[in-house]
């Protein structure tokens, strides 16, 4: 069974996951980023490659000073 419906484009799930992660960070700054990412990955049923991408880019807070 396909991970997306015919009306949903392939990248939409990742966009929604990133938005949900951002919202969770705002609502729960005390929780670890890895924990919140894991919640998002489960909620949106992301593939292992999608999970790896999010973990590589969002798991750690990078200072950009």
N, CA, C and O atoms as a GROMACS GRO file, in nm:
protein
  260
    1UNK      N    1   0.084  -0.119   0.000
    1UNK     CA    2   0.000   0.000   0.000
    1UNK      C    3   0.088   0.124   0.000
    1UNK      O    4   0.188   0.129   0.072
    2UNK      N    5   0.053   0.221  -0.076
    2UNK     CA    6   0.130   0.343  -0.091
    2UNK      C    7   0.123   0.427   0.036
    2UNK      O    8   0.021   0.428   0.105
    3UNK      N    9   0.232   0.498   0.068
    3UNK     CA   10   0.238   0.581   0.187
    3UNK      C   11   0.161   0.712   0.169
    3UNK      O   12   0.136   0.783   0.267
    4UNK      N   13   0.125   0.745   0.047
    4UNK     CA   14   0.051   0.869   0.026
    4UNK      C   15  -0.071   0.842  -0.061
    4UNK      O   16  -0.073   0.748  -0.141
    5UNK      N   17  -0.173   0.925  -0.044
    5UNK     CA   18  -0.294   0.912  -0.122
    5UNK      C   19  -0.274   0.974  -0.259
    5UNK      O   20  -0.180   1.052  -0.277
    6UNK      N   21  -0.360   0.944  -0.356
    6UNK     CA   22  -0.343   1.001  -0.490
    6UNK      C   23  -0.343   1.154  -0.492
    6UNK      O   24  -0.282   1.215  -0.581
    7UNK      N   25  -0.409   1.218  -0.397
    7UNK     CA   26  -0.414   1.364  -0.395
    7UNK      C   27  -0.297   1.424  -0.316
    7UNK      O   28  -0.283   1.547  -0.311
    8UNK      N   29  -0.216   1.342  -0.254
    8UNK     CA   30  -0.103   1.390  -0.176
    8UNK      C   31   0.027   1.370  -0.253
    8UNK      O   32   0.058   1.259  -0.296
    9UNK      N   33   0.101   1.477  -0.271
    9UNK     CA   34   0.229   1.467  -0.340
    9UNK      C   35   0.333   1.404  -0.247
    9UNK      O   36   0.321   1.417  -0.126
   10UNK      N   37   0.435   1.337  -0.302
   10UNK     CA   38   0.534   1.267  -0.219
   10UNK      C   39   0.601   1.354  -0.112
   10UNK      O   40   0.626   1.305  -0.002
   11UNK      N   41   0.632   1.478  -0.140
   11UNK     CA   42   0.699   1.564  -0.043
   11UNK      C   43   0.609   1.623   0.064
   11UNK      O   44   0.658   1.679   0.162
   12UNK      N   45   0.478   1.611   0.047
   12UNK     CA   46   0.384   1.670   0.142
   12UNK      C   47   0.400   1.612   0.283
   12UNK      O   48   0.390   1.684   0.382
   13UNK      N   49   0.424   1.482   0.291
   13UNK     CA   50   0.435   1.417   0.422
   13UNK      C   51   0.555   1.473   0.498
   13UNK      O   52   0.546   1.497   0.618
   14UNK      N   53   0.666   1.494   0.428
   14UNK     CA   54   0.785   1.548   0.494
   14UNK      C   55   0.762   1.693   0.536
   14UNK      O   56   0.806   1.732   0.645
   15UNK      N   57   0.695   1.771   0.453
   15UNK     CA   58   0.666   1.910   0.490
   15UNK      C   59   0.580   1.914   0.616
   15UNK      O   60   0.606   1.993   0.706
   16UNK      N   61   0.479   1.829   0.621
   16UNK     CA   62   0.391   1.824   0.739
   16UNK      C   63   0.470   1.778   0.862
   16UNK      O   64   0.447   1.829   0.972
   17UNK      N   65   0.561   1.683   0.844
   17UNK     CA   66   0.641   1.634   0.955
   17UNK      C   67   0.732   1.743   1.010
   17UNK      O   68   0.744   1.758   1.132
   18UNK      N   69   0.795   1.820   0.922
   18UNK     CA   70   0.883   1.929   0.965
   18UNK      C   71   0.801   2.037   1.038
   18UNK      O   72   0.846   2.090   1.139
   19UNK      N   73   0.684   2.069   0.986
   19UNK     CA   74   0.598   2.168   1.052
   19UNK      C   75   0.554   2.119   1.189
   19UNK      O   76   0.554   2.195   1.286
   20UNK      N   77   0.518   1.991   1.198
   20UNK     CA   78   0.476   1.934   1.326
   20UNK      C   79   0.592   1.935   1.426
   20UNK      O   80   0.572   1.964   1.544
   21UNK      N   81   0.712   1.904   1.379
   21UNK     CA   82   0.831   1.907   1.464
   21UNK      C   83   0.855   2.048   1.516
   21UNK      O   84   0.883   2.067   1.634
   22UNK      N   85   0.845   2.145   1.428
   22UNK     CA   86   0.865   2.285   1.467
   22UNK      C   87   0.764   2.327   1.574
   22UNK      O   88   0.798   2.394   1.671
   23UNK      N   89   0.640   2.286   1.554
   23UNK     CA   90   0.534   2.319   1.650
   23UNK      C   91   0.560   2.251   1.785
   23UNK      O   92   0.543   2.313   1.890
   24UNK      N   93   0.602   2.125   1.782
   24UNK     CA   94   0.633   2.055   1.907
   24UNK      C   95   0.748   2.122   1.981
   24UNK      O   96   0.745   2.133   2.103
   25UNK      N   97   0.850   2.166   1.907
   25UNK     CA   98   0.963   2.238   1.969
   25UNK      C   99   0.916   2.365   2.040
   25UNK      O  100   0.961   2.397   2.150
   26UNK      N  101   0.825   2.436   1.975
   26UNK     CA  102   0.773   2.559   2.032
   26UNK      C  103   0.690   2.530   2.157
   26UNK      O  104   0.699   2.603   2.255
   27UNK      N  105   0.609   2.424   2.153
   27UNK     CA  106   0.521   2.391   2.264
   27UNK      C  107   0.593   2.323   2.380
   27UNK      O  108   0.553   2.336   2.496
   28UNK      N  109   0.702   2.249   2.349
   28UNK     CA  110   0.771   2.170   2.452
   28UNK      C  111   0.922   2.190   2.443
   28UNK      O  112   0.995   2.096   2.410
   29UNK      N  113   0.970   2.311   2.473
   29UNK     CA  114   1.114   2.336   2.462
   29UNK      C  115   1.198   2.255   2.561
   29UNK      O  116   1.318   2.240   2.543
   30UNK      N  117   1.135   2.203   2.665
   30UNK     CA  118   1.206   2.125   2.766
   30UNK      C  119   1.236   1.983   2.720
   30UNK      O  120   1.323   1.917   2.779
   31UNK      N  121   1.168   1.935   2.619
   31UNK     CA  122   1.189   1.798   2.570
   31UNK      C  123   1.302   1.795   2.467
   31UNK      O  124   1.328   1.893   2.398
   32UNK      N  125   1.368   1.680   2.460
   32UNK     CA  126   1.481   1.669   2.367
   32UNK      C  127   1.432   1.667   2.222
   32UNK      O  128   1.323   1.619   2.192
   33UNK      N  129   1.516   1.720   2.135
   33UNK     CA  130   1.483   1.724   1.992
   33UNK      C  131   1.470   1.582   1.936
   33UNK      O  132   1.384   1.556   1.852
   34UNK      N  133   1.554   1.490   1.983
   34UNK     CA  134   1.550   1.352   1.935
   34UNK      C  135   1.417   1.288   1.973
   34UNK      O  136   1.358   1.217   1.892
   35UNK      N  137   1.371   1.311   2.095
   35UNK     CA  138   1.243   1.256   2.139
   35UNK      C  139   1.129   1.310   2.053
   35UNK      O  140   1.042   1.234   2.010
   36UNK      N  141   1.129   1.440   2.029
   36UNK     CA  142   1.023   1.501   1.949
   36UNK      C  143   1.028   1.452   1.804
   36UNK      O  144   0.924   1.428   1.743
   37UNK      N  145   1.147   1.436   1.749
   37UNK     CA  146   1.161   1.384   1.614
   37UNK      C  147   1.104   1.242   1.605
   37UNK      O  148   1.035   1.208   1.509
   38UNK      N  149   1.132   1.162   1.707
   38UNK     CA  150   1.082   1.025   1.708
   38UNK      C  151   0.929   1.025   1.707
   38UNK      O  152   0.868   0.944   1.637
   39UNK      N  153   0.867   1.113   1.782
   39UNK     CA  154   0.721   1.123   1.782
   39UNK      C  155   0.668   1.157   1.644
   39UNK      O  156   0.570   1.098   1.598
   40UNK      N  157   0.731   1.252   1.579
   40UNK     CA  158   0.690   1.295   1.444
   40UNK      C  159   0.708   1.182   1.343
   40UNK      O  160   0.623   1.159   1.257
   41UNK      N  161   0.820   1.112   1.353
   41UNK     CA  162   0.848   1.002   1.260
   41UNK      C  163   0.741   0.893   1.270
   41UNK      O  164   0.701   0.836   1.168
   42UNK      N  165   0.696   0.865   1.390
   42UNK     CA  166   0.590   0.765   1.410
   42UNK      C  167   0.456   0.818   1.360
   42UNK      O  168   0.384   0.749   1.289
   43UNK      N  169   0.425   0.940   1.398
   43UNK     CA  170   0.295   0.998   1.361
   43UNK      C  171   0.275   1.001   1.209
   43UNK      O  172   0.166   0.972   1.160
   44UNK      N  173   0.381   1.036   1.135
   44UNK     CA  174   0.369   1.050   0.990
   44UNK      C  175   0.415   0.926   0.914
   44UNK      O  176   0.423   0.927   0.792
   45UNK      N  177   0.446   0.819   0.988
   45UNK     CA  178   0.485   0.691   0.928
   45UNK      C  179   0.594   0.711   0.823
   45UNK      O  180   0.580   0.670   0.707
   46UNK      N  181   0.702   0.776   0.865
   46UNK     CA  182   0.810   0.807   0.773
   46UNK      C  183   0.896   0.684   0.744
   46UNK      O  184   0.912   0.596   0.829
   47UNK      N  185   0.951   0.681   0.626
   47UNK     CA  186   1.040   0.571   0.586
   47UNK      C  187   1.174   0.586   0.658
   47UNK      O  188   1.204   0.692   0.712
   48UNK      N  189   1.254   0.479   0.660
   48UNK     CA  190   1.387   0.490   0.722
   48UNK      C  191   1.473   0.601   0.660
   48UNK      O  192   1.546   0.670   0.732
   49UNK      N  193   1.465   0.619   0.530
   49UNK     CA  194   1.542   0.727   0.464
   49UNK      C  195   1.493   0.864   0.508
   49UNK      O  196   1.574   0.955   0.532
   50UNK      N  197   1.362   0.880   0.519
   50UNK     CA  198   1.307   1.009   0.564
   50UNK      C  199   1.348   1.036   0.708
   50UNK      O  200   1.384   1.148   0.743
   51UNK      N  201   1.344   0.933   0.793
   51UNK     CA  202   1.386   0.948   0.933
   51UNK      C  203   1.534   0.986   0.942
   51UNK      O  204   1.571   1.073   1.020
   52UNK      N  205   1.616   0.921   0.861
   52UNK     CA  206   1.759   0.951   0.860
   52UNK      C  207   1.784   1.096   0.820
   52UNK      O  208   1.866   1.165   0.880
   53UNK      N  209   1.712   1.142   0.718
   53UNK     CA  210   1.727   1.280   0.672
   53UNK      C  211   1.691   1.378   0.785
   53UNK      O  212   1.766   1.472   0.812
   54UNK      N  213   1.577   1.356   0.849
   54UNK     CA  214   1.536   1.446   0.957
   54UNK      C  215   1.634   1.443   1.073
   54UNK      O  216   1.669   1.548   1.128
   55UNK      N  217   1.680   1.325   1.110
   55UNK     CA  218   1.776   1.315   1.220
   55UNK      C  219   1.907   1.384   1.186
   55UNK      O  220   1.967   1.450   1.272
   56UNK      N  221   1.952   1.371   1.063
   56UNK     CA  222   2.078   1.436   1.022
   56UNK      C  223   2.067   1.588   1.022
   56UNK      O  224   2.165   1.657   1.048
   57UNK      N  225   1.949   1.640   0.993
   57UNK     CA  226   1.934   1.784   0.978
   57UNK      C  227   1.867   1.855   1.096
   57UNK      O  228   1.883   1.976   1.113
   58UNK      N  229   1.792   1.781   1.178
   58UNK     CA  230   1.715   1.848   1.283
   58UNK      C  231   1.741   1.799   1.425
   58UNK      O  232   1.695   1.863   1.520
   59UNK      N  233   1.812   1.689   1.443
   59UNK     CA  234   1.827   1.631   1.576
   59UNK      C  235   1.910   1.719   1.670
   59UNK      O  236   1.885   1.722   1.790
   60UNK      N  237   2.008   1.789   1.616
   60UNK     CA  238   2.094   1.872   1.700
   60UNK      C  239   2.070   2.019   1.669
   60UNK      O  240   2.050   2.059   1.554
   61UNK      N  241   2.073   2.097   1.774
   61UNK     CA  242   2.059   2.242   1.758
   61UNK      C  243   2.195   2.296   1.717
   61UNK      O  244   2.292   2.280   1.790
   62UNK      N  245   2.201   2.358   1.605
   62UNK     CA  246   2.326   2.414   1.554
   62UNK      C  247   2.328   2.565   1.576
   62UNK      O  248   2.240   2.637   1.530
   63UNK      N  249   2.428   2.612   1.647
   63UNK     CA  250   2.442   2.757   1.667
   63UNK      C  251   2.494   2.818   1.539
   63UNK      O  252   2.591   2.770   1.481
   64UNK      N  253   2.428   2.923   1.497
   64UNK     CA  254   2.469   2.990   1.374
   64UNK      C  255   2.509   3.133   1.403
   64UNK      O  256   2.460   3.227   1.341
   65UNK      N  257   2.600   3.147   1.499
   65UNK     CA  258   2.648   3.280   1.538
   65UNK      C  259   2.767   3.321   1.459
   65UNK      O  260   2.820   3.430   1.478
   0.00000   0.00000   0.00000
